Amino acid sequence: MKKYILITGLASLLLISLPGCDLEETPYSSIFTDQFYKTAQDAEAAIAAVYDQHANLYAGPATLLASDFSADQIYPRAVVGRNTLTLFNYDPNYTTQKSFSRTNESPLYIWQAAYAGIEKANWVLEKVPGVVMAEDRKKEILGEAYFLRAYFNWMLTKNFGDIVIKTKASTSISESIVGKSAKADVYKQIYADLNQAEANLNFYSAALVKGRPSKEVAQALYAKAALYNEDWALALQKAQAVLASGKYSLMPEIKDVFNVAKEDQARQENMWAFESESTNPGRTSQLGSLYGPKNSESPEYGKSSFGSAFVYPFFYNSFAENDKRKELMATSYTKANGQVVLQKDITPITPLGILVKKFQDPNSVGGLYAVNIPIIRLADVYLIAAEAEARVNGPTTLAYSFINAVRDRAGLDDLTSGLGRETFIDAVLQERSWELFGEGDRWYDLTRTGKFLTVIPAAVNDVFPIRTPMAKHKYFPIPLDEINANPKLEQAPEWK
């Protein structure tokens, strides 16, 4: 029987055929055979393999740290070269061994996991239609595959700009060697896939399984992608569809959104999340270990934490004292013996270290944390709607109602009335920064609006007193390993 071994990454789209081979080897990615994609169980296994690549993006967690360490909210303790992103000192020739000392926190990891996910989604979309199974569930699986392919492409284009579009599974080397497409064409593909996702995810049962998208999640991703692509009217339309559905609502207390003991209730706002688990089988994230205090000294954070990432003091001080979101940061922690450790003792690198409290798990199993990582929250949708409405119609009463829904939950007064369009949009971007800090969002708000060149040089502290991004840092360079593996893949001109 013929077997095919699929290798990961865009170079991973090369398939090595082993005809007539009787060796029973287990590849590190996935095997498909002539007998696969025949049963409902095969279809479920195939879509699960796509989700596995999605989990890789958050288990690392390159998806969050590539953004957050580049932006103006959170900075790393610069151990083993972890300051590469913060100082923008990576070069265009990085590989798995160069520039980024921690591959699973680097843009390289995003590229590899996203393209491996796209490849697996393509197999689902090509093969599952022929599977004999319940038609409603088949339709949902296809909707999930379209959604995930759109998500992977969106993740790639917001990090790398022009990228390779792959809509067909690779069964030969020639099929896998593909050049880049313009960002505009990438968004056309994202929209096409999300149209299919919306149409196929009508049944809502998939969303009852933790970590699976609903139709409204597809609409929310559509709204955010359209916002990034400056399709303001489309972003507004999709965001309003989510809000009008009534299927999701803001948690009354912001702290409960991140309370590991209330994750089931929190799904009313956490529309789609990386469902982290501290048990096996399951996938976890290292975020809890990074954001907790050094030497695992505080049981409220978890049983294995290193003091590796902190909030910039100027960002912490930007919050109003009555802003409830400020409680998701801390200038002290309490040891198991009840001793309170003050700010000056939090970190070995600066007396100004401020801890992130969004990813605590007091019942972690060592470094295995069960706290979920939000990917799409309803609060985000409200703020997308506020920005899109302002860009289309100006700062209308409707635009104010969207941003004030988020401010009200934070315990703040309504936004000052009578603002001009640009001032209002700046206020929305600031609200996004306060609301979504530490969730891998801020860098992309700065790059999509072009503000990173002015904001980042001012985002400094005693650890990183100088930061000098350049225009080329809007997107990461394409990994050298991928360029070497694909003769049609060219580095971005800014990085040549």
C-alpha positions in Angstrom: 0.0 0.0 0.0 1.3 3.5 -0.8 2.0 5.8 2.1 2.7 9.5 2.1 4.7 11.4 4.8 3.8 15.0 5.3 6.6 17.3 6.5 5.7 20.5 8.4 6.3 24.1 7.5 5.9 25.7 4.0 8.9 23.6 3.1 6.7 21.1 4.8 4.3 21.1 1.9 6.7 18.8 0.1 5.4 15.3 0.2 7.7 12.3 -0.1 6.0 9.3 -1.6 7.2 5.9 -0.5 5.6 3.4 -3.0 5.7 -0.2 -2.0 7.4 0.4 1.3 6.5 -2.0 4.1 8.2 -0.1 6.9 5.9 0.8 9.8 7.3 4.1 10.8 5.6 6.9 12.8 6.2 10.3 11.1 6.4 13.4 13.2 3.6 15.1 11.4 0.7 13.1 9.8 0.3 10.1 7.6 -2.6 9.7 5.1 -3.2 6.6 3.1 -5.5 5.4 0.3 -7.7 4.0 3.1 -8.0 7.2 5.1 -10.9 9.7 4.8 -13.5 6.9 4.5 -15.4 7.1 7.8 -16.8 9.7 10.2 -14.0 8.8 12.6 -11.5 9.7 9.9 -13.1 13.0 9.3 -13.1 13.9 13.0 -9.4 12.8 13.2 -8.6 15.0 10.2 -10.1 18.2 11.6 -8.5 17.4 15.0 -5.2 17.4 13.2 -5.9 21.0 12.0 -6.7 22.1 15.5 -3.4 20.6 16.7 -1.5 23.1 14.6 -3.7 25.9 16.0 -2.7 24.7 19.5 1.0 24.8 18.5 0.6 28.6 18.0 -0.4 29.0 21.6 1.4 26.3 23.4 4.7 27.9 22.4 3.4 30.6 22.6 4.8 32.5 19.6 1.5 33.9 18.6 1.3 36.1 21.7 5.0 36.8 22.4 6.0 37.8 18.9 3.4 40.6 19.3 3.6 41.4 22.9 7.4 41.5 23.2 7.4 43.9 20.2 4.8 46.3 21.5 4.5 48.8 24.3 2.8 46.9 27.2 4.9 44.0 28.2 8.7 43.4 28.1 10.7 40.2 28.7 13.5 39.5 31.2 16.3 39.3 28.7 17.6 35.8 29.5 19.1 33.7 26.7 18.4 36.4 24.1 14.7 36.8 24.8 15.1 40.5 24.1 15.4 40.0 20.3 11.9 41.0 19.5 11.9 44.0 22.0 15.1 45.4 20.5 14.3 44.6 16.9 17.7 43.1 16.4 16.7 40.1 14.4 18.1 39.8 10.9 16.6 38.5 7.6 18.7 35.3 7.6 17.2 33.8 10.8 16.6 30.1 10.8 15.7 27.6 13.5 19.1 28.2 15.1 19.8 31.9 14.3 18.5 35.2 15.8 15.8 33.7 17.9 17.2 31.6 20.7 13.7 30.3 21.5 12.2 29.1 18.3 8.7 28.5 19.8 8.5 32.2 20.7 9.6 33.4 17.3 7.9 34.4 14.0 9.5 31.3 12.5 7.2 29.1 14.6 4.1 31.1 13.5 5.1 30.5 9.8 5.7 26.7 10.3 2.6 26.0 12.4 0.2 28.1 10.3 1.3 26.5 7.0 1.2 23.0 8.5 -2.4 23.9 9.6 -3.3 25.2 6.1 -2.0 22.0 4.6 -4.1 19.8 6.9 -7.1 22.0 6.4 -6.7 21.6 2.6 -6.8 17.8 3.0 -10.0 18.1 5.0 -11.7 20.3 2.4 -10.7 18.0 -0.4 -11.4 14.6 1.2 -14.2 15.0 3.8 -16.9 15.8 1.2 -16.6 12.2 0.0 -16.9 10.7 3.5 -20.1 8.8 4.3 -21.3 10.4 7.5 -24.1 12.6 9.0 -24.4 15.5 6.6 -24.9 18.1 9.3 -21.7 17.2 11.0 -19.9 16.9 7.7 -21.0 20.4 6.9 -19.7 21.7 10.3 -16.3 20.0 9.8 -15.9 21.7 6.5 -17.0 25.0 8.1 -14.3 24.5 10.8 -11.7 23.8 8.2 -12.6 26.9 6.2 -12.5 29.0 9.4 -9.1 27.6 10.5 -7.6 28.1 7.1 -8.8 31.7 7.1 -7.4 32.2 10.6 -4.0 30.8 9.7 -3.8 33.0 6.6 -4.8 36.0 8.7 -2.1 35.2 11.2 0.5 34.9 8.5 -0.4 38.1 6.6 -0.5 40.3 9.7 3.0 39.0 10.6 4.6 38.7 7.1 2.5 40.8 4.7 2.6 39.2 1.3 2.5 35.4 1.7 2.0 32.2 -0.2 -1.7 31.2 -0.7 -2.2 27.5 -0.6 -5.8 26.2 -1.4 -4.9 22.7 -2.6 -3.3 19.9 -0.7 0.2 19.0 -2.0 0.7 15.6 -3.5 3.9 16.4 -5.4 6.9 18.6 -5.0 5.9 20.8 -7.9 2.5 21.5 -6.4 4.2 22.7 -3.2 6.6 25.2 -4.8 4.5 28.3 -4.9 5.4 32.0 -4.9 3.9 34.8 -2.8 0.7 36.6 -3.4 -0.1 40.3 -2.6 -1.7 41.0 0.8 -4.9 42.1 -1.0 -5.2 38.7 -2.6 -4.6 37.0 0.8 -7.6 39.0 2.2 -9.7 37.9 -0.7 -9.0 34.3 0.2 -9.6 35.0 3.9 -13.0 36.5 3.0 -13.9 33.6 0.7 -13.1 31.1 3.4 -15.0 33.0 6.1 -18.1 33.2 3.8 -17.9 29.4 3.6 -17.4 29.1 7.4 -20.4 31.3 8.1 -22.6 29.2 5.8 -21.4 25.9 7.2 -21.4 26.7 10.9 -25.1 27.4 11.2 -25.8 24.4 13.4 -23.9 25.7 16.4 -23.2 22.3 17.9 -19.5 22.5 17.1 -19.3 25.6 19.4 -20.5 23.4 22.3 -17.2 21.6 22.1 -14.6 23.6 23.8 -12.3 25.5 21.4 -14.6 25.0 18.4 -15.9 28.1 16.5 -19.6 29.0 16.0 -21.0 31.0 13.1 -20.7 34.1 15.3 -17.0 33.4 15.9 -16.5 33.3 12.1 -18.3 36.6 11.8 -16.1 38.1 14.6 -12.9 37.0 12.8 -14.4 38.4 9.6 -14.9 41.7 11.3 -11.4 41.8 12.6 -9.8 40.8 9.4 -11.8 43.4 7.5 -10.7 46.0 10.1 -7.1 45.1 9.4 -7.8 45.3 5.7 -9.4 48.8 6.1 -12.8 47.5 4.8 -14.5 49.6 7.4 -18.1 49.0 6.3 -17.6 45.3 6.1 -16.0 45.2 9.6 -18.9 47.1 11.0 -21.5 44.8 9.3 -19.9 41.6 10.7 -19.3 43.0 14.2 -22.9 44.2 14.4 -24.1 40.8 13.3 -22.3 39.2 16.2 -23.6 41.7 18.7 -27.2 41.4 17.3 -27.1 37.6 17.6 -27.4 37.8 21.4 -25.5 34.6 21.8 -22.6 36.2 23.7 -22.4 38.8 26.4 -19.7 40.6 28.5 -18.9 39.0 31.8 -20.0 41.4 34.6 -16.5 41.4 36.2 -13.4 41.6 34.0 -11.4 39.5 36.4 -13.7 36.6 35.9 -12.9 36.5 32.2 -9.5 35.1 33.2 -10.5 33.1 36.3 -9.5 29.5 35.6 -12.2 28.3 38.0 -14.9 30.2 35.9 -13.8 29.3 32.4 -17.2 27.7 31.6 -19.1 30.8 32.5 -16.5 33.0 30.8 -17.3 31.4 27.4 -20.2 33.9 27.2 -17.5 36.4 26.4 -14.5 34.3 25.4 -16.1 33.4 22.1 -13.0 31.4 21.0 -10.0 30.5 23.1 -7.0 28.3 23.2 -8.4 25.7 25.7 -5.3 25.1 27.8 -5.3 21.9 29.9 -3.0 20.8 32.8 -3.9 17.1 32.2 -2.8 14.6 29.6 -4.2 14.2 27.0 -4.4 18.0 26.5 -2.3 21.0 25.4 -1.0 23.6 27.8 0.8 27.0 27.4 3.9 28.3 29.0 2.4 31.8 29.5 1.6 31.1 33.2 5.2 30.2 33.9 6.5 33.4 32.1 4.2 35.8 33.8 4.3 34.5 37.4 6.9 35.7 39.9 10.4 34.3 40.0 11.1 30.9 41.7 7.4 30.0 41.8 7.0 31.9 45.0 3.3 32.8 44.9 0.7 30.0 44.9 -1.9 32.2 43.3 0.1 32.3 40.1 0.9 28.6 39.8 3.4 26.0 40.8 6.1 26.8 38.2 6.9 30.4 37.3 10.0 32.2 36.5 9.5 35.9 36.5 10.2 36.3 32.7 7.8 39.0 31.6 6.5 42.2 33.1 4.3 45.2 32.4 6.0 48.5 31.5 5.6 51.0 34.4 4.3 53.7 32.1 1.6 51.4 30.8 0.5 50.4 34.3 0.4 54.1 35.3 -1.8 55.0 32.2 -4.8 53.3 33.8 -7.2 55.3 35.9 -7.1 54.3 39.5 -10.7 53.2 39.4 -10.2 51.1 36.2 -10.9 47.5 37.2 -8.6 46.2 34.5 -5.7 47.6 36.6 -6.4 44.8 39.0 -5.2 42.4 36.4 -1.6 43.6 37.1 0.2 43.6 40.4 3.1 45.5 42.1 3.5 42.8 44.8 2.7 39.2 45.4 2.1 37.0 48.4 4.2 33.9 49.2 2.7 30.7 50.5 3.7 31.7 54.1 1.7 34.9 53.8 4.7 37.2 53.3 3.9 40.1 50.9 6.8 40.8 48.5 6.9 44.4 47.4 7.5 45.6 43.9 11.2 46.3 44.5 11.8 42.5 45.1 9.6 41.1 42.3 12.3 40.8 39.7 16.1 40.4 39.6 16.4 42.9 36.7 14.6 46.0 37.8 12.8 47.4 40.9 10.0 48.4 38.7 8.7 45.0 37.6 4.9 44.7 37.4 3.3 41.3 37.1 0.6 40.2 34.7 -2.3 38.5 36.4 -4.4 37.4 33.4 -2.9 33.8 33.2 -2.9 32.5 36.8 -3.6 28.9 37.7 -3.1 28.2 41.4 -3.8 24.5 40.7 -1.3 24.1 37.9 0.4 20.8 37.6 4.0 22.0 37.7 4.4 24.0 34.5 1.1 22.7 33.0 -1.5 25.5 33.2 -5.2 25.1 32.6 -6.0 28.8 32.2 -7.5 29.5 28.8 -6.0 32.1 26.4 -8.7 34.3 24.7 -8.4 34.7 21.0 -11.7 36.4 20.2 -13.6 38.1 23.0 -16.9 40.0 22.8 -15.2 43.1 24.2 -12.9 43.0 21.1 -16.0 42.9 18.9 -17.5 45.9 20.6 -14.3 47.9 20.0 -14.0 46.7 16.4 -17.6 48.0 15.9 -16.7 51.3 17.6 -13.7 51.9 15.4 -15.4 50.8 12.2 -18.5 52.9 12.8 -16.3 56.0 13.5 -14.3 55.4 10.3 -17.5 55.0 8.2 -19.8 57.6 9.8 -17.7 59.5 12.3 -18.1 59.4 16.1 -21.8 58.8 16.2 -24.0 58.0 19.1 -23.8 54.3 18.0 -20.0 54.4 18.0 -20.0 55.9 21.5 -22.4 53.1 22.7 -20.0 50.4 21.5 -16.9 51.8 23.3 -18.9 52.8 26.4 -20.1 49.2 26.8 -16.5 48.2 27.4 -15.7 51.2 29.6 -18.8 50.7 31.7 -17.7 47.1 32.6 -14.2 48.5 33.5 -15.9 50.9 36.0 -15.1 54.0 33.9 -17.3 56.9 33.0 -18.5 57.2 29.4 -16.0 58.5 26.9 -16.0 62.3 26.6 -18.6 63.4 24.1 -18.1 65.6 21.1 -14.7 64.2 20.1 -13.6 64.6 16.5 -13.2 61.5 14.2 -9.4 61.0 14.7 -9.5 61.8 18.4 -12.3 59.3 18.9 -10.4 56.6 16.9 -7.3 57.2 19.0 -9.5 56.8 22.1 -10.7 53.4 20.7 -7.1 52.3 20.1 -6.2 53.3 23.6 -9.2 51.4 25.0 -8.1 48.3 23.0 -4.7 48.6 24.6 -6.2 48.7 28.1 -8.7 46.0 27.5 -6.7 43.5 25.5 -3.2 43.9 27.0 -1.2 40.7 27.1 -3.5 38.9 24.6 -1.2 39.2 21.6 -3.1 42.1 20.0 -1.4 45.4 20.6 1.5 45.1 18.1 -0.9 44.5 15.2 -3.0 47.6 16.2 0.2 49.6 16.0 1.4 48.2 12.7 -1.9 48.3 10.9 -2.3 52.0 11.8 1.3 52.9 11.3 1.7 54.1 14.8 4.5 51.7 15.8 7.2 54.1 14.5 6.2 56.8 17.0 4.8 54.8 19.9 7.6 52.2 20.3 10.6 54.6 20.7 8.7 56.1 23.7 7.9 52.7 25.1 11.1 52.2 27.2 12.1 51.6 30.8 15.3 51.0 32.9 15.8 47.6 31.3 15.2 48.7 27.7 16.1 52.5 27.6 16.4 52.7 23.8 14.2 51.0 21.2 14.5 51.9 17.6 12.1 50.2 15.2 12.3 50.9 11.5 9.7 50.9 8.8 10.7 47.3 7.7 9.8 46.0 11.2 6.1 46.4 10.3 6.4 42.8 9.1 8.8 40.0 10.1 11.2 38.7 7.5 10.4 35.4 6.0 12.5 32.6 7.6 15.6 31.7 5.6 14.9 28.0 6.0 11.6 28.5 4.1 13.2 30.6 1.3 15.9 27.9 0.9 13.3 25.2 0.6 11.1 27.0 -1.9 12.8 28.5 -5.0 9.7 30.6 -5.8 9.6 32.2 -2.4 11.3 35.6 -2.2 12.3 37.6 0.9 10.3 40.9 1.3 12.1 43.7 -0.5 12.6 45.6 2.8 14.6 42.7 4.2 16.8 42.0 1.2 
